[in-house]
């Protein structure tokens, strides 16, 4: 959807309005519809994230007040762990399967709802949703440095093994502790507080890419694929992870890993995707990242810079043409050394959606 909001804005609005229609019928935004029926087959509130993103981006053809009402209604749902989360402040792992995955996805959705509230001037809701988006912190165990199943009595689940996976039957969903620790792009400062400092967080993130890629458990999830260490590019929970370096002020580390992923985990062969395409997410990550940018934080409207693979991209947008040029690009020149936007020096590590849609020229000067 972050890609479609740029390249097919009209269809994007149609999809959002369809989601709002579903909300009118079933009382909440969709999780995973199939043939017009809600399956609830995945974790969290993905519909909230997409609708909140459209509110923040002020996409034409969408009633923002109606959309926000749907976000608010969905957030108040008591089912799918909502009542437990309200009671405990998180989803207890002894009372709810895939508790960490559900709660961390809910927290991402709450962060998106907070941004939608802020865009509409709803300050009280902004504070409420921002606080709820921190619920994932309950799972952080500083003694092991991971998100770990937490029980209703406040203790952590034992035993604990960050390499262990049991497909759809433990505290994570299609992943393990190594992947899920990073699913908090809405709260980078809070994540750094969990580790104690920015430096400690970066060191832990570094370790993700150098530990063994082996999984433990007889029923390990087949969705944990496309491995660089324990980074699993083949599944969505990891797709914002590479950009966390840029979000923490280390863009060259993002650039190295993004370029490695683009060139080694994708190909034009029949097995050219390293994981489940899931309605286009794998390809959308590639297209955005090949342009040099990615919306790592849901509903922020900010597209963080990585390492453009393509030398030139032109996209028709309402403001005319948005052009991205990577000057001096090459196999060794993977780092962005300087940026201009419409000929003027540009120093932010991201570009807002509004600037993309206004058209113009984003030029990267690439180097070693």
C-alpha positions in Angstrom: 0.0 0.0 0.0 2.9 2.5 0.6 3.8 1.8 -3.1 0.3 2.0 -4.4 -0.3 5.3 -2.6 2.4 6.7 -4.9 1.9 5.0 -8.3 -1.9 4.2 -8.3 -3.5 6.8 -6.0 -7.0 6.4 -7.4 -7.1 2.6 -6.9 -5.5 3.1 -3.5 -8.5 5.3 -2.5 -10.9 2.7 -3.9 -9.3 0.0 -1.7 -9.5 2.2 1.4 -13.2 2.9 0.7 -13.8 -0.8 0.3 -12.3 -1.4 3.7 -14.5 1.3 5.2 -17.5 -0.4 3.6 -16.4 -3.7 5.2 -16.1 -1.9 8.5 -19.7 -0.6 8.1 -20.9 -4.2 7.6 -18.9 -6.2 10.1 -18.2 -3.5 12.7 -14.4 -3.3 12.3 -11.8 -2.9 9.6 -10.8 -6.1 7.8 -8.0 -8.4 8.9 -7.9 -10.8 6.0 -11.0 -11.0 3.8 -11.5 -13.9 1.4 -14.4 -13.9 -1.0 -16.1 -11.3 1.0 -15.8 -13.1 4.3 -13.6 -12.3 7.3 -11.1 -15.1 8.0 -9.1 -13.4 10.9 -6.3 -15.6 9.8 -3.4 -13.2 10.6 -2.3 -11.2 13.7 -2.9 -7.6 14.7 -5.0 -4.9 13.0 -3.5 -4.5 9.4 -6.6 -2.6 8.2 -6.0 0.1 10.8 -2.5 0.6 9.6 -3.5 1.1 6.0 -6.5 3.4 6.7 -4.5 5.5 9.1 -1.8 5.9 6.5 -4.4 7.2 4.0 -5.6 9.7 6.6 -2.1 11.0 7.3 -1.4 11.2 3.5 -4.8 13.0 3.0 -5.4 10.9 -0.1 -8.1 12.4 -2.4 -11.4 10.5 -2.5 -11.4 9.4 1.1 -13.6 10.9 3.9 -11.0 11.3 6.6 -13.5 11.6 9.4 -15.3 8.4 8.4 -11.9 6.7 8.0 -10.8 7.8 11.5 -14.1 6.6 13.0 -13.4 3.2 11.5 -9.9 3.3 13.1 -11.3 4.2 16.5 -14.0 1.6 16.3 -11.5 -1.2 15.4 -9.1 -0.1 18.1 -11.9 -0.5 20.7 -12.7 -4.1 19.7 -12.8 -6.5 22.7 -12.3 -9.7 20.6 -9.0 -11.1 19.2 -7.3 -10.4 22.5 -8.6 -6.8 22.9 -10.2 -7.4 26.3 -7.0 -9.1 27.6 -4.8 -6.3 26.4 -7.0 -3.7 28.0 -6.9 -5.6 31.3 -3.2 -6.4 31.5 -1.7 -3.7 29.2 -0.4 -6.5 27.0 -1.4 -10.0 25.9 -0.4 -12.6 28.5 1.4 -15.5 26.8 -0.4 -18.1 29.0 -3.8 -16.8 27.9 -3.3 -16.1 24.2 -1.5 -17.9 21.4 1.0 -15.9 19.4 0.8 -13.2 22.1 4.0 -11.4 21.2 3.2 -11.2 17.5 -0.4 -10.1 18.1 0.6 -7.4 20.6 3.5 -6.0 18.7 1.3 -5.8 15.6 -1.4 -4.1 17.6 1.2 -1.7 18.9 2.3 -0.8 15.4 -1.4 -0.2 14.5 -1.8 2.0 17.6 1.2 4.0 16.5 -0.5 4.5 13.1 -3.7 5.5 14.8 -1.8 8.0 16.9 -0.4 9.6 13.7 -3.9 9.7 12.2 -5.3 11.4 15.3 -2.5 13.9 15.3 -3.1 14.7 11.6 -6.8 15.4 12.5 -6.0 17.5 15.5 -7.3 15.0 18.0 -4.7 15.5 20.8 -6.4 13.4 23.4 -6.6 10.4 21.1 -3.0 11.0 20.0 -1.8 10.7 23.6 -4.0 7.6 24.2 -2.9 5.7 21.1 0.8 6.7 21.6 0.7 5.2 25.1 -0.9 2.0 23.8 1.7 1.7 21.1 4.3 1.1 23.8 2.6 -2.2 25.0 5.3 -4.3 23.4 7.8 -3.1 26.0 6.2 -5.5 28.5 7.8 -8.4 26.7 11.4 -7.1 26.8 13.6 -9.1 29.1 16.8 -7.2 29.8 18.5 -10.4 31.1 18.4 -12.0 27.6 17.9 -8.9 25.4 14.8 -10.2 23.6 11.1 -10.0 23.5 10.1 -13.0 25.6 6.7 -14.5 26.4 5.2 -12.9 29.5 2.6 -14.6 31.6 -0.4 -13.1 33.4 1.4 -13.2 36.7 4.2 -11.0 35.2 6.9 -13.6 35.0 8.6 -14.6 31.7 8.0 -17.9 30.0 10.7 -20.5 30.5 12.6 -22.1 28.9 13.7 -19.5 26.3 15.6 -20.0 23.1 15.7 -17.1 20.5 16.4 -19.6 17.7 13.4 -21.7 18.4 10.3 -21.7 16.2 7.0 -23.5 16.3 4.8 -22.6 13.4 1.7 -20.8 14.6 1.8 -22.5 18.0 4.0 -20.3 20.2 4.4 -16.7 21.3 5.4 -15.5 17.8 3.8 -15.9 14.4 5.9 -17.2 11.5 9.0 -16.0 13.2 11.1 -16.2 16.4 12.6 -13.9 19.0 15.4 -12.7 16.7 12.9 -11.3 14.1 10.2 -9.9 16.4 12.5 -7.9 18.6 12.7 -5.2 15.9 9.0 -4.9 15.1 8.6 -1.5 16.8 9.4 1.2 14.1 6.7 3.4 15.7 8.8 3.7 18.9 12.5 3.8 18.1 13.3 5.8 21.2 11.5 3.3 23.4 13.3 0.4 21.8 16.6 2.1 22.5 15.5 2.6 26.1 14.8 -1.1 26.4 18.5 -1.8 25.5 19.8 1.0 27.6 21.3 3.1 24.8 21.5 3.8 21.1 24.9 2.1 21.0 23.6 -1.1 22.7 20.7 -1.2 20.3 22.9 -0.9 17.3 25.2 -3.6 18.6 22.2 -5.9 19.1 21.0 -5.1 15.6 24.4 -5.8 14.2 24.3 -9.3 15.8 21.1 -10.1 14.0 23.0 -10.3 10.7 26.0 -12.4 11.8 24.5 -15.1 14.0 23.7 -18.6 12.6 20.8 -18.8 10.2 19.8 -22.2 11.6 16.4 -22.6 13.3 15.6 -24.9 16.1 12.4 -26.9 16.6 10.9 -29.8 14.8 8.0 -27.6 13.5 9.9 -24.4 12.7 8.0 -22.0 10.5 8.7 -22.4 6.8 7.9 -18.6 6.5 11.3 -17.8 8.1 13.2 -17.6 4.9 15.5 -15.3 2.9 18.1 -15.3 5.7 21.0 -13.0 6.5 21.9 -14.3 9.9 18.6 -14.4 11.6 17.2 -11.5 9.5 14.4 -13.1 7.6 13.6 -11.1 4.5 11.1 -13.6 3.3 8.4 -12.5 5.7 6.8 -9.1 6.5 7.8 -8.7 10.2 11.3 -8.1 9.0 10.7 -5.6 6.2 11.3 -2.4 8.1 14.3 -3.8 10.0 17.0 -2.8 7.5 15.9 0.8 7.7 16.2 1.0 11.5 19.9 1.9 11.0 18.9 5.0 9.1 16.3 5.8 11.7 19.0 5.6 14.3 21.5 7.8 12.4 23.5 5.1 10.6 22.4 5.3 7.0 25.5 3.5 5.6 24.6 0.3 7.4 21.1 0.4 6.0 22.6 1.0 2.5 24.9 -2.0 2.7 22.2 -4.4 3.8 19.5 -3.0 1.5 21.9 -3.4 -1.5 22.8 -6.9 -0.4 19.2 -7.8 -0.1 18.2 -6.3 -3.5 21.0 -8.1 -5.3 21.1 -11.5 -3.5 17.6 -12.3 -2.4 15.8 -11.4 -5.6 16.2 -12.7 -9.1 14.3 -13.2 -12.4 14.2 -17.0 -12.0 11.0 -18.9 -11.0 12.2 -19.0 -7.4 13.3 -15.3 -7.6 11.4 -14.3 -4.4 13.0 -15.4 -1.1 9.6 -15.7 0.6 5.8 -15.5 0.4 4.8 -12.7 -2.0 1.7 -12.1 0.2 -0.4 -10.0 -2.2 2.7 -8.1 -3.5 4.7 -7.1 -0.4 7.9 -8.8 -1.4 7.8 -7.0 -4.8 6.7 -3.7 -3.4 9.7 -3.7 -1.0 12.0 -4.3 -3.9 10.5 -1.5 -6.1 10.6 1.1 -3.3 14.0 0.0 -2.1 15.4 0.0 -5.7 14.3 3.6 -5.9 16.2 4.3 -2.7 13.4 4.8 -0.2 10.9 2.9 2.0 8.1 3.8 4.4 9.5 1.9 7.4 7.2 3.5 10.0 3.5 2.8 9.4 1.4 5.9 8.7 4.3 8.3 9.1 4.2 9.4 5.4 8.0 9.4 5.6 10.0 7.4 3.1 13.4 6.7 4.6 16.5 6.5 2.4 18.5 3.3 1.8 20.6 2.6 -1.3 19.0 3.1 -4.8 19.7 0.3 -7.2 18.2 2.1 -10.2 20.0 5.0 -11.8 16.8 6.9 -12.8 13.2 6.5 -12.0 10.3 8.6 -13.3 6.8 8.4 -11.8 3.7 10.3 -12.9 2.2 12.0 -9.8 -0.5 14.7 -9.4 2.1 17.4 -9.3 3.7 16.2 -12.6 6.7 13.9 -12.6 8.7 12.7 -9.6 12.2 11.8 -10.7 14.8 10.0 -8.7 18.4 10.1 -10.0 21.3 8.2 -8.5 24.4 9.9 -9.8 27.6 7.9 -9.8 25.7 4.8 -8.9 27.5 1.5 -9.1 28.4 -1.8 -7.5 30.9 -0.2 -5.2 29.2 3.2 -4.9 26.3 2.1 -2.7 26.3 4.9 -0.1 24.4 8.2 -0.4 26.9 10.9 0.0 24.7 13.9 -0.6 21.1 14.7 -1.7 19.4 17.5 -3.5 15.7 18.1 -3.9 14.7 20.3 -6.8 18.3 21.5 -7.0 18.6 22.5 -3.4 20.7 20.7 -0.7 18.5 18.3 1.3 19.6 16.9 4.7 16.7 14.9 6.0 17.2 11.1 6.1 13.7 10.7 4.5 11.3 12.4 2.1 7.7 13.0 3.0 4.9 11.7 0.9 3.7 15.2 0.1 7.0 16.1 -1.5 6.9 13.0 -3.7 3.4 13.7 -4.9 4.3 17.4 -5.6 6.7 16.1 -8.3 10.2 17.4 -8.8 13.7 15.8 -8.8 15.3 13.9 -6.0 19.0 13.4 -6.8 21.4 11.2 -4.9 25.1 11.6 -5.2 26.5 8.1 -4.7 29.9 7.1 -3.4 31.9 4.5 -1.4 
